[in-house]
């Protein structure tokens, strides 16, 4: 069974930075895609950024140029968030998707104050 555990969320002022981490445990098959999604109160969960096992990245337009996703083999994924805005406030979820399974972490709260 694959488990994903996020860390690194918190409260930060607008313009500040945070780094989210997600550690994966269990047997993970390749190819796969790891990523970050977020859900703000009253809104649907949305994609933030993804990275494939081959290193290809994809970002939501709203975070391009401010956020950077990276990974450490198949066991960890990171999200460096710079120039944070109040509209980035949400619960951030780690995701791992293989050809046959889709896994989610429990989420970590990110709050950006104005």
N, CA, C and O of each residue as an XYZ file, in Angstrom:
456
protein
N       0.836     -1.194      0.000
C       0.000      0.000      0.000
C       0.869      1.242      0.000
O       1.770      1.371      0.829
N       0.610      2.150     -0.918
C       1.376      3.392     -1.000
C       0.779      4.417     -0.053
O      -0.439      4.590      0.005
N       1.641      5.091      0.684
C       1.207      6.195      1.538
C       1.994      7.448      1.176
O       3.185      7.388      0.873
N       1.306      8.576      1.216
C       1.917      9.874      0.943
C       1.737     10.756      2.170
O       0.631     10.881      2.696
N       2.816     11.360      2.620
C       2.770     12.220      3.803
C       3.354     13.576      3.453
O       4.526     13.686      3.093
N       2.524     14.613      3.562
C       2.959     15.971      3.245
C       3.470     16.680      4.498
O       3.098     16.337      5.620
N       4.317     17.661      4.285
C       4.788     18.533      5.359
C       5.206     19.869      4.752
O       5.400     19.985      3.542
N       5.341     20.871      5.615
C       5.859     22.148      5.162
C       4.842     23.263      5.046
O       5.215     24.401      4.760
N       3.572     22.974      5.260
C       2.577     24.032      5.189
C       2.689     24.966      6.378
O       3.464     24.726      7.303
N       1.902     26.039      6.341
C       1.924     26.981      7.451
C       1.346     28.322      7.064
O       0.687     28.470      6.034
N       1.610     29.296      7.917
C       1.129     30.671      7.724
C       2.288     31.552      7.287
O       3.353     31.538      7.904
N       2.082     32.314      6.227
C       3.131     33.184      5.709
C       2.491     34.472      5.203
O       1.331     34.478      4.789
N       3.246     35.550      5.239
C       2.749     36.813      4.704
C       2.855     36.832      3.187
O       3.673     36.124      2.600
N       2.025     37.643      2.567
C       2.081     37.798      1.120
C       3.493     38.217      0.702
O       4.122     39.069      1.331
N       3.969     37.597     -0.374
C       5.319     37.849     -0.846
C       6.344     36.880     -0.289
O       7.487     36.848     -0.747
N       5.946     36.097      0.687
C       6.853     35.149      1.313
C       6.949     33.842      0.557
O       6.389     33.686     -0.528
N       7.677     32.897      1.156
C       7.938     31.611      0.521
C       7.659     30.470      1.486
O       7.768     30.616      2.704
N       7.298     29.333      0.909
C       7.167     28.083      1.649
C       7.643     26.951      0.744
O       7.591     27.048     -0.482
N       8.102     25.884      1.373
C       8.507     24.690      0.630
C       7.731     23.499      1.176
O       7.851     23.151      2.350
N       6.940     22.884      0.314
C       6.181     21.693      0.689
C       6.968     20.445      0.299
O       7.649     20.411     -0.726
N       6.858     19.428      1.139
C       7.487     18.147      0.866
C       6.444     17.044      0.962
O       5.484     17.141      1.726
N       6.648     15.999      0.175
C       5.767     14.838      0.216
C       6.636     13.592      0.123
O       7.369     13.401     -0.847
N       6.543     12.755      1.137
C       7.314     11.512      1.171
C       6.393     10.343      0.859
O       5.322     10.202      1.448
N       6.828      9.508     -0.076
C       6.051      8.343     -0.476
C       6.678      7.071      0.079
O       7.900      6.920      0.087
N       5.834      6.168      0.538
C       6.314      4.872      1.013
C       5.509      3.767      0.345
O       4.381      3.982     -0.098
N       6.106      2.581      0.278
C       5.454      1.461     -0.375
C       6.073      1.176     -1.730
O       7.069      1.787     -2.117
N       5.475      0.252     -2.435
C       5.986     -0.138     -3.754
C       5.365      0.778     -4.800
O       4.144      0.849     -4.942
N       6.225      1.473     -5.523
C       5.764      2.456     -6.500
C       6.251      2.053     -7.879
O       7.450      1.888     -8.104
N       5.318      1.898     -8.795
C       5.665      1.467    -10.143
C       5.906      2.667    -11.051
O       5.311      3.733    -10.894
N       6.785      2.452    -11.985
C       7.053      3.456    -13.025
C       6.526      2.945    -14.361
O       6.468      1.734    -14.575
N       6.139      3.846    -15.264
C       6.207      5.295    -15.104
C       5.102      5.818    -14.184
O       4.076      5.166    -13.991
N       5.332      6.990    -13.631
C       4.333      7.591    -12.755
C       4.459      9.105    -12.803
O       5.432      9.657    -13.318
N       3.464      9.744    -12.261
C       3.457     11.200    -12.168
C       3.152     11.587    -10.726
O       2.189     11.103    -10.133
N       3.966     12.448    -10.181
C       3.706     12.998     -8.845
C       3.343     14.463     -8.989
O       3.794     15.137     -9.915
N       2.535     14.946     -8.079
C       2.114     16.325     -8.229
C       1.477     16.907     -6.990
O       1.317     16.246     -5.964
N       1.123     18.159     -7.126
C       0.446     18.894     -6.063
C      -0.857     19.472     -6.602
O      -0.909     20.025     -7.701
N      -1.893     19.330     -5.809
C      -3.187     19.929     -6.075
C      -3.575     20.750     -4.851
O      -3.014     20.573     -3.770
N      -4.528     21.638     -5.028
C      -4.976     22.428     -3.885
C      -6.472     22.638     -3.934
O      -7.095     22.604     -4.995
N      -7.035     22.856     -2.750
C      -8.471     23.102     -2.647
C      -8.717     24.207     -1.634
O      -8.412     24.071     -0.450
N      -9.269     25.291     -2.122
C      -9.638     26.405     -1.262
C     -11.080     26.209     -0.784
O     -11.840     25.480     -1.422
N     -11.466     26.836      0.310
C     -12.838     26.693      0.823
C     -13.878     27.065     -0.229
O     -13.797     28.130     -0.841
N     -14.836     26.201     -0.433
C     -15.909     26.471     -1.373
C     -15.548     26.286     -2.830
O     -16.355     26.576     -3.712
N     -14.329     25.801     -3.095
C     -13.885     25.620     -4.471
C     -13.511     24.168     -4.725
O     -13.291     23.395     -3.792
N     -13.444     23.813     -5.998
C     -13.033     22.460     -6.366
C     -11.520     22.324     -6.266
O     -10.777     23.302     -6.348
N     -11.093     21.088     -6.087
C      -9.659     20.809     -6.078
C      -9.097     21.089     -7.470
O      -9.697     20.726     -8.481
N      -7.935     21.740     -7.501
C      -7.341     22.116     -8.779
C      -5.871     21.729     -8.830
O      -5.192     21.648     -7.807
N      -5.404     21.495    -10.041
C      -4.003     21.159    -10.243
C      -3.123     22.370     -9.974
O      -3.443     23.490    -10.372
N      -2.013     22.127     -9.293
C      -0.994     23.167     -9.100
C       0.201     22.872     -9.999
O       0.596     23.707    -10.813
N       0.770     21.688     -9.849
C       1.937     21.315    -10.654
C       2.124     19.810    -10.612
O       1.794     19.162     -9.619
N       2.656     19.254    -11.699
C       2.970     17.831    -11.749
C       4.356     17.629    -12.346
O       4.880     18.485    -13.059
N       4.934     16.470    -12.035
C       6.228     16.097    -12.589
C       6.227     14.602    -12.829
O       5.867     13.823    -11.946
N       6.627     14.203    -14.017
C       6.641     12.785    -14.359
C       7.920     12.121    -13.863
O       8.863     12.797    -13.451
N       7.943     10.797    -13.908
C       9.142     10.074    -13.516
C      10.289     10.354    -14.487
O      11.450     10.094    -14.172
N       9.962     10.885    -15.667
C      10.991     11.282    -16.607
C      11.444     12.717    -16.435
O      12.378     13.163    -17.102
N      10.779     13.451    -15.535
C      11.203     14.813    -15.240
C      10.426     15.918    -15.940
O      10.741     17.095    -15.768
N       9.424     15.562    -16.722
C       8.619     16.591    -17.385
C       7.672     17.243    -16.380
O       7.062     16.569    -15.550
N       7.564     18.564    -16.473
C       6.748     19.315    -15.522
C       5.582     20.010    -16.206
O       5.601     20.285    -17.406
N       4.570     20.281    -15.399
C       3.388     20.997    -15.875
C       2.894     21.871    -14.732
O       2.845     21.429    -13.584
N       2.526     23.109    -15.043
C       2.088     24.055    -14.009
C       0.757     24.694    -14.380
O       0.454     24.901    -15.555
N      -0.016     24.995    -13.373
C      -1.187     25.841    -13.584
C      -0.710     27.241    -13.952
O       0.325     27.699    -13.467
N      -1.469     27.918    -14.810
C      -1.072     29.260    -15.236
C      -0.911     30.206    -14.045
O      -0.062     31.098    -14.063
N      -1.719     30.007    -13.026
C      -1.723     30.923    -11.886
C      -0.452     30.850    -11.049
O      -0.190     31.750    -10.251
N       0.345     29.792    -11.217
C       1.557     29.649    -10.393
C       2.845     29.668    -11.219
O       3.940     29.623    -10.658
N       2.721     29.732    -12.537
C       3.912     29.749    -13.386
C       4.807     30.933    -13.034
O       4.343     32.062    -12.877
N       6.094     30.646    -12.916
C       7.047     31.684    -12.582
C       7.202     31.934    -11.092
O       8.123     32.633    -10.669
N       6.296     31.358    -10.286
C       6.380     31.548     -8.829
C       6.650     30.239     -8.086
O       7.344     30.224     -7.069
N       6.099     29.149     -8.601
C       6.248     27.839     -7.959
C       7.176     26.962     -8.795
O       7.250     27.098    -10.016
N       7.877     26.064     -8.118
C       8.740     25.106     -8.807
C       8.583     23.737     -8.164
O       8.703     23.588     -6.948
N       8.309     22.734     -9.006
C       8.154     21.368     -8.527
C       9.413     20.578     -8.854
O      10.030     20.775     -9.900
N       9.788     19.676     -7.939
C      10.934     18.806     -8.162
C      10.671     17.483     -7.455
O       9.763     17.374     -6.632
N      11.487     16.473     -7.791
C      11.300     15.184     -7.140
C      12.632     14.512     -6.904
O      13.626     14.804     -7.570
N      12.634     13.597     -5.933
C      13.813     12.840     -5.576
C      13.507     11.380     -5.878
O      12.920     10.678     -5.056
N      13.902     10.935     -7.044
C      13.562      9.599     -7.523
C      12.052      9.406     -7.484
O      11.318     10.285     -7.936
N      11.569      8.295     -6.963
C      10.132      8.052     -6.920
C       9.577      8.197     -5.515
O       8.410      7.891     -5.274
N      10.401      8.661     -4.586
C      10.001      8.615     -3.189
C       9.644      9.947     -2.569
O       9.127      9.985     -1.453
N       9.907     11.042     -3.264
C       9.604     12.346     -2.680
C       9.373     13.365     -3.772
O       9.989     13.317     -4.837
N       8.474     14.286     -3.488
C       8.223     15.404     -4.392
C       8.147     16.671     -3.551
O       7.690     16.656     -2.408
N       8.604     17.763     -4.143
C       8.697     19.031     -3.425
C       8.017     20.132     -4.235
O       7.924     20.059     -5.461
N       7.548     21.145     -3.527
C       6.976     22.308     -4.193
C       7.530     23.556     -3.520
O       7.178     23.868     -2.383
N       8.392     24.259     -4.224
C       8.918     25.526     -3.742
C       7.961     26.625     -4.179
O       7.727     26.816     -5.372
N       7.419     27.335     -3.223
C       6.426     28.367     -3.511
C       6.998     29.724     -3.117
O       7.269     29.975     -1.943
N       7.176     30.587     -4.096
C       7.698     31.932     -3.874
C       6.648     32.967     -4.247
O       5.670     32.662     -4.929
N       6.861     34.178     -3.795
C       5.957     35.297     -4.113
C       4.503     34.902     -3.844
O       3.627     35.114     -4.681
N       4.266     34.334     -2.685
C       2.933     33.831     -2.360
C       1.916     34.958     -2.269
O       2.225     36.069     -1.837
N       0.701     34.645     -2.686
C      -0.407     35.595     -2.690
C      -1.531     35.062     -1.799
O      -1.616     33.856     -1.568
N      -2.383     35.942     -1.302
C      -3.518     35.460     -0.489
C      -4.370     34.434     -1.224
O      -4.929     33.537     -0.593
N      -4.479     34.548     -2.531
C      -5.279     33.599     -3.301
C      -4.626     32.224     -3.411
O      -5.237     31.300     -3.948
N      -3.415     32.072     -2.922
C      -2.777     30.758     -2.859
C      -3.208     29.983     -1.615
O      -2.857     28.814     -1.458
N      -3.955     30.623     -0.747
C      -4.429     29.969      0.477
C      -5.318     28.785      0.132
O      -6.300     28.928     -0.596
N      -4.970     27.608      0.659
C      -5.711     26.382      0.356
C      -5.090     25.226      1.132
O      -4.031     25.361      1.745
N      -5.771     24.096      1.090
C      -5.159     22.843      1.520
C      -4.465     22.251      0.302
O      -5.077     22.090     -0.754
N      -3.207     21.932      0.452
C      -2.405     21.388     -0.643
C      -2.257     19.876     -0.458
O      -1.882     19.389      0.609
N      -2.567     19.158     -1.535
C      -2.546     17.700     -1.508
C      -1.465     17.164     -2.435
O      -1.307     17.629     -3.564
N      -0.739     16.197     -1.948
C       0.220     15.464     -2.758
C      -0.502     14.341     -3.498
O      -1.416     13.720     -2.956
N      -0.093     14.088     -4.727
C      -0.721     13.056     -5.545
C       0.335     12.213     -6.245
O       1.357     12.720     -6.709
N       0.065     10.922     -6.307
C       0.912      9.996     -7.073
C      -0.004      9.184     -7.972
O      -0.939      8.535     -7.503
N       0.274      9.227     -9.263
C      -0.563      8.514    -10.229
C       0.306      7.566    -11.050
O       1.282      7.975    -11.678
N      -0.080      6.274    -11.028
C       0.570      5.296    -11.895
C      -0.407      4.898    -12.989
O      -1.466      5.509    -13.133
N      -0.061      3.892    -13.748
C      -0.951      3.480    -14.837
C      -2.233      2.854    -14.306
O      -3.241      2.827    -15.011
N      -2.212      2.349    -13.074
C      -3.386      1.653    -12.556
C      -3.904      2.189    -11.244
O      -4.986      1.787    -10.815
N      -3.179      3.084    -10.581
C      -3.606      3.586     -9.285
C      -3.422      5.091     -9.165
O      -2.628      5.702     -9.880
N      -4.179      5.667     -8.239
C      -4.124      7.097     -7.974
C      -4.161      7.278     -6.455
O      -5.123      6.870     -5.803
N      -3.109      7.893     -5.890
C      -2.997      8.018     -4.434
C      -2.969      9.485     -4.027
O      -2.473     10.347     -4.752
N      -3.525      9.740     -2.830
C      -3.556     11.107     -2.290
C      -2.986     11.132     -0.879
O      -3.127     10.176     -0.117
N      -2.343     12.240     -0.549
C      -1.947     12.483      0.828
C      -3.100     13.097      1.597
O      -4.185     13.316      1.058
N      -2.845     13.371      2.872
C      -3.919     13.877      3.737
C      -4.096     15.387      3.621
O      -5.097     15.938      4.078
N      -3.134     16.044      3.015
C      -3.219     17.486      2.812
C      -2.484     18.283      3.879
O      -2.358     17.854      5.025
N      -2.003     19.455      3.473
C      -1.338     20.374      4.404
C      -1.856     21.789      4.121
O      -1.967     22.201      2.967
N      -2.167     22.516      5.181
C      -2.763     23.843      5.028
C      -1.691     24.887      4.736
O      -0.658     24.949      5.404
N      -1.960     25.694      3.734
C      -1.132     26.864      3.435
C      -2.023     28.090      3.535
O      -3.046     28.184      2.857
N      -1.629     29.027      4.382
C      -2.396     30.252      4.564
C      -1.485     31.446      4.310
O      -0.432     31.579      4.934
N      -1.900     32.316      3.387
C      -1.127     33.500      3.038
C      -1.911     34.723      3.477
O      -3.019     34.962      2.997
N      -1.345     35.488      4.378
C      -2.021     36.679      4.893
C      -1.632     37.908      4.080
O      -0.512     38.013      3.581
N      -2.572     38.824      3.958
C      -2.316     40.040      3.148
C      -1.718     41.147      3.999
O      -1.440     42.234      3.492
